[in-house]
């Protein structure tokens, strides 16, 4: 497959940056390449959520390799080494997949950008517009932790998914060993609902995960926005 990689990259460039104007309009639904939420301004900083780009590859790779020890133990296991999973080719493959899922309405994959630089990702997966449910995942640059960035990003996302998209429930599976993520989920407004035994294979081992969830009603109360229309 390697000899054909330049064709894949060229195809990705054409697909993402030469898309007809009519497809750009899809960004309102979170499917377009120029989708953006924000900015929000946590103290001393500027944060936005936006669609991922081909040009994010080097920053994504650098952060993921640097923060391997804090991310890999709780990331889905693979037979490939961590470095092999974080090449430019891997980013291109992931980006193509994220775009397909977004266009199909099954996912919303966003980059957390802080002060103009790539600082992590916030993904909404398994979107079910009939059941009005989705699952959230987030990872953040270790240098941005304890600065309110993750909470700010989640606040921005929840305003959108519960208001504009009209979802009613967002869940987040958290490994029982990941105390930092559990603390963050509580800060975001999630409520722990129970433990899912042997739920995911992460860091090379099958692990129990706690199920955390937040509903549109919980979010409305927490954000002081009353309640969203029942028809959403």
C-alpha positions in Angstrom: 0.0 0.0 0.0 2.9 2.4 0.7 3.6 3.2 -3.0 0.1 4.6 -3.4 0.2 6.9 -0.3 1.0 10.0 -2.4 -2.2 9.4 -4.3 -4.1 9.2 -1.0 -2.7 12.5 0.2 -3.3 14.2 -3.1 -6.9 12.9 -3.1 -7.4 14.2 0.4 -6.1 17.6 -0.5 -8.5 17.7 -3.5 -11.4 16.5 -1.5 -11.0 18.8 1.5 -9.9 22.0 -0.2 -11.5 21.9 -3.6 -15.0 20.9 -2.4 -17.8 22.6 -4.3 -19.4 25.6 -2.5 -22.7 23.6 -2.0 -20.9 21.2 0.3 -19.5 24.1 2.4 -23.0 24.9 3.4 -23.1 21.6 5.3 -20.8 23.1 7.9 -24.0 24.4 9.7 -24.7 20.8 10.6 -21.2 20.0 11.7 -20.3 18.1 8.5 -18.3 20.7 6.6 -14.6 21.2 6.6 -14.9 24.7 8.0 -17.2 24.0 11.0 -16.3 26.1 14.0 -17.7 26.8 17.5 -16.5 29.7 19.6 -14.5 31.5 20.5 -14.7 31.3 24.3 -12.2 33.1 26.5 -11.1 31.3 29.6 -8.8 33.6 31.7 -5.9 34.8 29.5 -6.7 32.5 26.6 -8.8 32.1 23.5 -10.4 28.7 22.7 -12.3 27.5 19.7 -13.6 24.1 18.4 -13.1 23.5 14.7 -12.9 20.8 12.1 -9.6 19.0 11.9 -7.3 19.8 9.0 -4.5 18.1 7.1 -2.1 20.7 8.4 -2.8 19.5 12.0 -0.8 16.4 11.4 2.6 17.5 12.8 1.1 19.1 16.0 -1.2 16.1 16.6 1.8 13.7 16.3 4.0 15.8 18.5 1.5 16.1 21.4 0.5 12.4 21.2 4.0 11.2 21.3 5.1 13.6 24.0 2.1 12.7 26.2 2.1 9.0 25.5 2.5 7.9 29.1 -0.7 9.7 30.2 -2.8 8.8 27.1 -1.9 5.3 26.0 -2.9 3.4 29.2 -6.5 4.5 28.6 -6.6 4.5 24.8 -8.0 1.6 22.7 -5.4 -1.1 22.4 -3.7 -1.9 19.1 -1.1 -4.4 17.8 0.9 -1.5 16.4 3.4 0.5 18.5 2.4 3.9 19.7 4.8 5.7 17.3 3.4 3.7 14.3 -0.1 4.8 15.2 1.0 8.5 15.1 2.5 9.1 11.7 1.4 11.6 9.0 -0.1 8.7 7.1 -2.1 7.7 10.2 -3.5 11.2 10.5 -4.6 11.3 6.8 -6.4 7.9 7.3 -8.0 9.2 10.5 -9.0 12.5 8.8 -10.6 10.7 5.9 -12.6 8.5 8.3 -13.7 11.5 10.5 -14.9 13.4 7.4 -16.9 10.4 6.2 -18.5 9.9 9.6 -19.3 13.6 9.9 -20.9 13.8 6.4 -23.1 10.7 7.3 -24.1 12.5 10.5 -22.7 9.7 12.7 -20.0 11.7 14.4 -18.7 15.2 15.0 -14.9 15.3 15.3 -13.4 18.6 16.5 -10.0 20.1 17.2 -9.5 22.0 20.4 -7.5 25.1 19.4 -6.1 27.3 22.2 -4.5 30.6 21.3 -4.3 29.6 17.7 -2.6 26.2 18.2 -3.7 22.6 18.2 -4.3 21.5 21.8 -6.3 18.3 21.6 -9.5 16.7 20.3 -13.1 16.5 21.3 -15.2 13.9 19.5 -18.9 13.1 19.5 -19.4 9.5 18.2 -22.3 7.1 17.8 -24.7 10.0 17.1 -28.3 8.6 17.0 -30.6 11.4 15.8 -33.7 9.2 16.4 -32.8 8.3 20.0 -31.1 11.7 20.4 -28.0 10.1 22.0 -24.3 10.3 21.4 -21.0 9.3 23.1 -18.2 11.8 23.9 -14.4 11.5 24.1 -11.7 14.1 24.8 -8.0 14.3 25.1 -6.0 17.5 25.8 -2.4 18.7 25.7 -0.9 18.1 29.1 0.4 21.7 29.2 -3.3 22.9 29.0 -4.5 20.9 31.9 -5.7 22.6 35.1 -6.4 25.9 33.1 -10.1 25.3 32.5 -9.6 24.4 28.8 -11.4 21.1 28.9 -14.3 22.5 30.8 -14.6 25.4 28.4 -14.4 23.1 25.4 -17.2 20.9 26.8 -19.4 23.9 27.7 -19.1 25.0 24.1 -19.9 21.6 22.8 -22.9 21.0 25.0 -24.4 24.4 24.1 -24.3 23.2 20.5 -25.4 19.5 20.8 -28.2 20.1 23.3 -29.3 23.4 21.7 -28.7 23.3 17.9 -28.5 19.5 17.3 -31.3 18.8 19.8 -29.7 15.8 21.4 -31.0 14.7 24.8 -28.2 12.5 26.2 -24.4 12.3 25.9 -22.5 9.5 27.6 -18.7 9.0 28.3 -17.1 5.7 29.2 -14.2 6.2 31.6 -11.8 3.6 32.7 -12.1 2.8 36.4 -8.3 3.5 36.8 -8.5 6.9 35.1 -9.1 9.1 38.2 -8.3 12.3 36.4 -10.9 11.6 33.7 -13.5 10.7 36.3 -12.8 13.9 38.1 -13.1 15.9 34.9 -16.4 14.2 33.9 -17.9 15.3 37.3 -16.6 18.8 36.7 -18.2 18.8 33.2 -21.6 18.0 34.8 -21.7 14.3 34.1 -23.3 11.9 36.5 -21.9 8.4 37.1 -24.5 5.8 36.3 -22.7 2.5 36.9 -19.8 0.2 36.0 -19.6 -1.7 32.7 -17.6 -4.9 33.3 -14.8 -5.7 30.9 -16.1 -2.9 28.6 -13.0 -2.0 26.5 -9.5 -3.2 25.7 -7.3 -0.2 26.6 -3.6 0.0 27.1 -3.2 -3.7 26.3 -5.8 -5.0 28.9 -9.5 -5.5 29.0 -10.8 -3.0 31.6 -14.0 -2.1 33.5 -15.3 1.3 32.6 -17.7 3.6 34.5 -20.5 5.0 32.5 -21.0 8.8 32.9 -23.8 10.7 31.3 -25.3 14.1 31.0 -28.8 15.0 29.7 -30.1 18.2 28.1 -32.2 18.8 31.2 -29.1 18.4 33.5 -27.2 20.7 31.2 -29.9 23.4 31.1 -30.1 23.5 34.9 -26.3 23.6 35.3 -25.9 26.3 32.7 -28.8 28.4 34.0 -30.5 28.2 30.7 -33.8 26.8 31.9 -35.0 23.9 29.7 -34.7 23.1 26.0 -38.0 22.7 24.0 -39.4 19.2 24.5 -39.7 18.7 20.8 -35.9 18.7 20.4 
